[in-house]
Amino acid sequence: MSTFKEKISNFGREFFLFLSSKIFLKNLLGMVGAIALLLLVAFFWMSSYTLHGESLQVPSFLNQNIDEAIDQAKKQNLKVVVNDSIWSADKPAGTVLEQSPKPLSKVKEKRTIYLTITKFQAEEKLLPKLAGNDNYNYYARRLKQLNVNLKVRSKQFSNKLEENTILYLYVDDKKITANDLKKGVKVPQGAMVEAVVTTRGGARVNIPDLVCKKYSEAEFLIGGSQLSVSVIKDGTVSSLEDAYVWKQSPIASGGKTLSVGSVIDVYVTKRPPANCN
């Protein structure tokens, strides 16, 4: 029995001496240091990984030019892609109208932001046909749906057609008839189309004297007299702004009058007639 106790005592003393030895303590410190180093490396790696996927706040690209939006996105480690473009008369071409995700949304870095911008070139639209009894207001609403504008160029007297019936159109000073529209006439979105419409007024007005006047002045006088105008250009006229009236029909003489809405034929040329002061 004493021998067994002595063995236990000796083992305990030797184990204590081993635990307190320099070799054990050195190895123990080495293990603790290695574990601490591994934990430290793991901590920094996880921290770096978490920061790498940190959420970013999406900036607002609205109303920016597409080039500006691309530059800003690059600075914030984001990407932008144009996935749609629509026409707008109110904003310059290439302006950002919509974005997805929305401004102030939270996203990961390198996320793609999808943009809708204004078109660089207006899309052309086919003008609706004229049936012969088209009301001006109805036709204007149809054009508005196509983003095309309409205004009254002049009025022409008619006792057969209803008031404000469209007789024909003008696009860039070119007369467009119902037959032209049947063949197909296209205009860009935002274009201004002018209409000659009917009037049933029974009043009569004096015929203005238009000869020797610039076309712009003659047009103003005709409009003020509630008459309509039909322009006949000679080969010298490239722009009505610089044209002069050298002849009109009917002529203004002897107090002649016309019914409101009647048409005056105006003949224009580039230079003032020789008999004008």
C-alpha angles and dihedrals in degrees: 000000000000088000091056091048090049090052092051091047093048092049091051092048092048092047091051090048088050093050090048095045121113092237093056094043090048092050092045092052089048092053093047090049092049092050091048091049091050091049091048093050091047091050094052092045092052091046091051092047092050093049090048090062095039115143118256128204112241111236122223113260093175116133091007123125111255092245091054091048092052092051093048092048092053091052090055095044093250133125129224128204126185106226099167142017130195133183121256129177092195101058134049120258115276095027116146110243102170138010137192124235092039122243115284092022117140115243139157119260118273089030115153116241114204116217137196113207138180116267120258091218126037115242115242119241129203112239114236116252123255116239095195096256100057113150114225095230093049092049091047090056091051091052092047089060086058092047090247122133128226132195137169112262096182143330127243126199117246129165092189105053129059120261114279095017111155112242098179141328139240126217115184089343091306115126114237117197131193089260091054090052091051089057090049130264120199128196130181119256110270093031120140116236119192124211133205106213136185128256127191098199112141097203122113127221136192117265109249120229105243105164115119092015126118112257093244090057092044091050090051092051092047092050091048089053091052090241130130128237135220113193123213112189126196123217094272096063118096097154129026089214090073097036128111129209111243097167141015137188124240094029124225106247140119094018094292117178137200134204115260109271095026119141126249117198110223121196114202137191135179099250131047112266115262094245094057122103 
